[in-house]
Amino acid sequence: MRLRNVTGSRQMIADSRFVVHDPMEQKGHWKDVFGNENPIHIEIGMGKGQFLTRLAIANPDINYIGIEKYSTVLLRATQKLEEQELANLRLIRMEAETICDVFAEGEIAQIYLNFSDPWPKDRHAKRRLPSRQFLVRYDSILDKKGKILFKTDNTGLFDFALEELECAGWKLETMTRDLHHDEKLCTGNIMTEYEEKFSAMGTPICQYVIYR
């Protein structure tokens, strides 16, 4: 989700106290950033931050890190944080491919992938966040009990994501192709900006939860 360019967005992000500007230097020391031993959850491709902000408010005993590569999008999330003053939420501007350079082995308790770019061309399959290439990266940074929660409106991407699990050594804990009509899985569900838009249009939302 790329927004129109905002003049000075990079500088505004650089000035934000909620953005970690030296993420590689924090590898293995993220609990020091938050000043506690609480588990750390990350969202890769956080967009404007609605989902993660609501999670952080609802779960003050969990630390959250939002990852976004586009400055103009990340800027909206920093603006929300300036209003909320959440001590358990921090942001990083980075490419997802370098995630293993930022987090140490077993440092993360849970990963959220929400409405990721489908990269529809076959030659771009390895760029898809639920691809086997990324699942290997996630395996490295997640603790042994860590899980991945993936949501999308794109049925083609969801089918692809399911096909990637076995070869990457991941197991399916639960799944649905219509989250908002699944009474069990919808309980406690927090919607993203995209999810609100698509659900209002009647588009079914797919979700899985996976583990090793």
LOGU-767758 format. One record per residue: x, y, z of N, C-alpha, C in turn. Coordinates in steps of 0.2 Angstrom, whole numbers, plus 5000, padded with zeros to 4 digits. Layout:
XYZXYZXYZ/...
This chain:
500449945000500050005000500450065000/500650094994501050154994500650214993/500750264997500450324997500750374992/500450434990500750484987501350514991/501850534987502450554991502250614995/502550615001502450675006503150705006/503150765005503850805005504050805012/504650785013505050785019504850735024/504550675021504350625025504950585028/505450575025506050545027506350585033/506350645033506650685038506150685044/505450685043505050685049505050615052/505250565048505350495051505950495055/506450525053507150525056507050565063/506650615063506550645069506050615074/505750565072505250525077505650485082/505450495088505750455094505450385094/504950365090504650305090504950255084/505350285080505650245075506350225077/506550165076507250145078507650155072/508150195072508550215066509150165065/509350125070509950085069509750015071/509249985067508949925069509449865069/509949865065510449815065510849815071/510949865074511349875080510949845086/510349835085509849815091509849735091/510049705086510049635085510249595091/509749555094509849525100509749565107/509649625106509549675112508849715111/508349685108507749725107507349735114/507449685119507149695125507449755129/508049775127508349835130508049895127/507849895121507449945118506849965122/506449915124505849925127505949925135/506549905137506649905144506249855149/506149805145505749745149505849685146/505649625149505749555146505149535143/504649575141504049555138504149525131/503749475129503849445122503749505117/504049495111504049535105503649505099/503149545097502849525091502949575086/503049555079503149605074502649595068/502549655065502149645059502549675053/502549635048502949645042502549675037/502649735035502149775030501649805034/501749845039501249865043500749925041/500949945035500450005032500450065037/499850085038499850155042499750135049/499750075051499850055058499250045062/498650045059498050045063498049975067/498149915064498149855067498649845073/499249865072499749865077499649905083/499349965081499250015086498649995091/498149965088497649935092497849875096/498249835093498549775097498949805103/499349855102499849875107499349905113/498849935111498349965116498049915120/497849855117497449805120497949755124/498549755122499049705126499649745128/499649785133500249825136500749775138/500649715139501149665142501549635136/501449655130501749635124502049685120/502749685118503049735114502949715107/502849775103502649765096503149805092/503349785086503749815081503449815074/503349875071503049875065503649885060/503649845054504049855049503749875043/504049925040503749955033504249985029/504249975023504849995018504650065015/504050085015503950155012503850205017/504250255016504250315020503650355021/503250355015502650395015502150355019/502150295019501650255023501850255031/502550245032502750245039502650305042/502650365039502450425042501850425045/501350395042500650405045500650365051/501050305052501050275058501350305063/501950345062502250385067501850445069/501450475065500950525067500450495072/500250435071499750405076500050395082/500650375082501050355088501150425092/501250475089501450535092500750555097/500150535094499550555098499450505103/499650435102499450385107499950375113/500650395111501150385116501250315119/501250265115501350195117502050175118/502150155124502850135126503050065123/502550025121502649955119502649945111/502650005108502649995100503250045097/503650005093504150045090504150025082/504450065078504350065071505050055068/505050025062505750015058505550025051/505950065047505950075040506450035037/506249975034506749935031506449885026/506849845022506549795018506549735022/506049695020505849635024506449585023/506749585017507249535015507849535020/507949595024508549595028508349585036/507749545037507549535043507949505048/508349455045508849415049509449455051/509549515048510049555050509849605056/509249605058508949645063508749615069/508549545068508349505074508749445075/508849425081509249365083508849305083/509149255083508849185083508449185089/507749165088507249155093507049215097/507249275094507049335098506349365097/505949335092505349355091504849305093/504249325096503749275098503249265093/503049315089502549305084502649355079/502349335073502449375067501749375063/501549445061500949455058501049475051/500749445046500749465039500049485037/499949545035499249565034499249595027/498849565023498649595016499349615012/499749565012500449575009500349585001/500849614998500849624991500849554988/500449534983500349474980500949454975/501249504973501749494968501549444963/501049454959500649404954501149374949/501649404947502049364942502449314945/502449254941502849194944503549204946/503849244942504549254943504749294949/504149324952504249364958504049324964/503849264964503649224969504049224975/504649224975505149224981505049294985/504749344982504649404985504049404990/503649354989502949354992503149345000/502849375004503049365011502849305014/502349265012502249195014502649145010/503149165006503449115002503949075006/504149015003504648975007505249005008/505449055004506049095006506049135012/505449165013505349205019505149165025/504849105024504749055029505349035033/505949025029506549015031506849065036/506749125033506949185037506549185044/505949175044505449185050505649125055/505849065052506049015056506649035060/507149075058507749095061507549135067/507149185066507049235071506549225076/506049175075505549155079505749105085/505549115091505649065096505348995094/505448945098505248875096504448875096/504148915100503448905100503148965096/503548995092503249055089502749035083/502349085081501849065076501849125071/501549115065501449165060500649165059/500349225059499649245057499649285051/499349255046499349285039498549295037/498449355035497749375032497849405026/497349385021497349415015496649415012/496549455007495849455003496049414996/496649404995496849374988496849294989/496349264986496349194986496949154983/497149184977497749154974498349154978/498449214982499049214986498949174992/498349164995498249115000498349044998/498149024992498248954990499048944989/499348994986500148994986500448984993/500149024998500449015004500348955008/499748925006499648855009500148805006/500248804999500648764996501348764998/501548825001502248835003502448795009/501948785013502048765020502448695021/502248645018502548585019503348585017/503448615011504148605009504648655013/504348695017504748745021504748715028/504348665030504348635036503948665041/503348695039502848725043502248685043/501848695049501248655050500648705051/500148685048499548725049499148715055/499048765059498648755066497948765064/497748815060497048835059497048875053/496448875049496448915043495648925042/495548985038494848995036494849035030/494349025025494349065019493749115020/493549125026493049175027493049195034/493549235036493649245043493049275047/492749325044492249365047491549325048/491549265045490949225046491249155050/491849155053492049105057492049125064/491549105067491349125074491949115079/492349065078492949045083493449095081/493749095075494349135073494149205073/493549225072493449305072493449335079/493349295084493349315091494049355092/493949415094494549455096494949475090/494649465084495049485078495049565077/495649595076495749665075495949675068/495549725065495549735058496049785056/496349775050496849825047496349875043/496649925040496349975036496049935030/496449895027496249855021495649805022/495749775028495249725030494549765031/494549815034493949855035493649875028/494049895023493849915017493549855013/493849795013493649735009493049705012/493049705019492449665022491849705021/491949775021491349815019491049805012/491449785008491249765001491049695001/491049655006490849585006491349535004/491949565003492549515001492749475007/492749405006492949365011493649365013/493849365019494549365021494849305023/495349285020495749215022496249225027/496249175032496749185037497049115039/497749105040497949045043498449065049/498549015053499049015059499448955058/500148965058500548915057501148915062/501448855063501948845068502448785065/502948775068503448725066503348665070/
